Amino acid sequence: MTLDEVLYKVFLFWYACGIVLLSFDWIPSWLEWANAMFLILAGSLAVIFFFKKFNWQYGILISSVIFSFSFLIEYLGSAYNILFGQYGYTEKFAPNLFEVPIAIGFAWLMVMGTSHVLARRIVPRGNLLYAIVGGGIAVVIDLIIDPVSYKVKQYWLWEETGIYYGIPFSNFFGWFLVAFILHLFLLFVIKWKNGTNENILWENRMITLFVLMIVMFILLGILGKLWLASSLTSLLACLLLIFALRKTTR
């Protein structure tokens, strides 16, 4: 069994354990590191996807740019209130670097890996429209991640307010903008490389990863009585999957 297959199966096992522990709030304080490890595993799957899709040289470039750029933006956001609004991370995602959890960079890798595949299937020949759709998909993911992480799990805390569970609108605009820029970067790499490799297996795994992440946070949202976030994200995620799979079967 290859390393990438082992990592994928480890993630599925970690996910199954995590969804039970998180749902029943059974994670003791000494096991809080499992939260960060979960995102690191999810992001690592996206790294493998980029390696498979773009070759290892471009995979390293793409993964490094996504991680570094997103981490820098998160640092500027939490330290100087730039783009996302006024917020700060707790220690539940430790280890932190410059008060930003390292796992956040891996979370953005997951977001970009999954949104790239979905956007590419929805808009297979699009350029600017592909980047817009990709940014929109990232916002859909954040519509459930932020309310759960803030209201239910207190992974980070907002110092200002907004109409959507107390989260400022600037946060969602920031998510869109960061994802939009990174999707433009992916477009640049695709044109520079003159195409990508065909790898249906790992494309499907990115779609599976999208579904698993959405399902987990929707479940936590329901348990936390976040009815609007859970229902809205369910509807939008289903529409995205319908459009993506419809395009695939044509």
Secondary structure, 3 states (H helix, E strand, C coil): CCHHHHHHHHHHHHHHHHHHHHHCCCCCHHHCHHHHHHHHHHHHHHHHHHHHHHCHHHHHHHHHHHHHHHHHHHHHHHHHCCCCCCEEECHHHCCEECCEEHHHHHHHHHHHHHHHHHHHHHCCCCCHHHHHHHHHHHHHHHHHHHHHHHHHCCCEEECCCCCECCECHHHHHHHHHHHHHHHHHHHHHHHHHCCCCCCHHHHHHHHHHHHHHHHHHHHHHHHCCCHHHHHHHHHHHHHHHHHHHHHHHC
